[in-house]
């Protein structure tokens, strides 16, 4: 069976993580807000169900993209402006933004606490960090993070995602559990507002045997509450306390 046939048979109604992320963005992106997207890439999100990147960007007064790759910033059609910068040192004044978003970024941080501290610094009081990232508690993610070196993980990710290996940054998974997110956020001055593990479509697209095994596991995590924490992704918001 093809990937699509297996997903439809084993996981009817399963959600793609970018569609879920788009829906979460819709809840925090308010009219006239100032929005910083860290690791912006070529789109604010890659979902196809729910509000589009363009629709969300139109709500904001400004959408600033921050990335290490200048060409990605130039190709992103939804940005007001962009900056080539490392998240450890954001080139913006204190309390500049209402929202900081990070789409599949946290897993790439070798030292996440100073990055979250920077997020907190540039946020206005009451502002939010919204993110989606892989869940290290998931058996597949755990196995990759524990036994596969970063360079080899990039090679695997390139073939799973169908992207050039040069476009994939090393992963470290230092903030990719519910407990790590909560503790690191607190030390950075943020409050874990709503953080949730959820199951998404299988990452493996071939061979069919691996797709089927992963799909059956995802089905089990959705069906049995005790297994929910092993879902493939974490989505959530962190808030800077109001003044």
Residue, then its C-alpha position, 0 to 999 in steps of 0.5 A: x500500500x502507498x503512504x496515503x492508503x496506509x494513513x487513511x486505513x489506519x489513521x482516519x482523520x489524523x492531523x498534520x502538525x502544521x495544520x494544528x500549528x496554524x490553528x494555534x497561531x490563529x488563537x494568538x495572532x490578534x489584529x494590530x499585533x507585532x509578531x516575530x517569527x524565529x527560524x522563519x524559513x520560507x513560510x510562517x507555517x506549511x499547513x493547508x487546513x485553517x488560516x493561511x500564512x497570508x491571512x494570519x500575517x494580514x492581521x499583524x501590524x508588522x511581521x518580522x522574520x529572523x533566520x540564519x539563511x538570508x535567501x529564505x527570508x527573501x522568499x517568505x512572502x508574508x514578512x514586513x521585514x527580516x533579519x539574518x541573526x542568531x536567536x541567542x542575540x536578537x537585534x531588537x529592543x526590549x519589549x518590541x513584540x506581542x508574539x514570538x513564534x518558533x515553528x520546528x525550531x526548539x529541537x535545533x537549540x543546543x542551549x535553549x535557556x538563553x534563547x528563551x531568555x531572549x524571547x522573553x526580553x523582546x516580548x511585551x508584558x503579557x506577550x506569548x511564545x508559540x511553538x511546535x516541536x517534536x516530542x523527545x518522549x516519542x519512541x522514534x524521536x527518542x531513538x533518533x536522539x539517543x542513538x543516531x549522531x546529529x549528522x546522520x539525523x540530518x541525512x535521515x531527515x533529508x530523505x524523510x522530508x524530501x529536502x536537500x541535506x544543506x537545508x536541514x540543521x542539526x537537532x539536539x532535543x534539549x527542550x523537547x519534553x513537557x518537563x524540560x519546557x516547563x523548567x527551562x521556560x521558568x528559568x527564562x522568565x516565562x510561564x508555560x501557559x498551554x503545552x500539549x503533546x499530540x499525534x500527527x501523521x507518520x514521519x516515515x514515507x517509505x518503506x511501507x512496513x515502517x509506515x504501517x508500524x508507525x501508523x499503528x503506534x500513532x493509532x495506539x497513542x490516540x486511543x489509550x490515554x496512558x500513551x498520549x504522552x508518547x505522541x510525536x509532537x508538542x505544541x504550546x504557548x509560553x507567556x511573559x507575565x503581565x506587568 
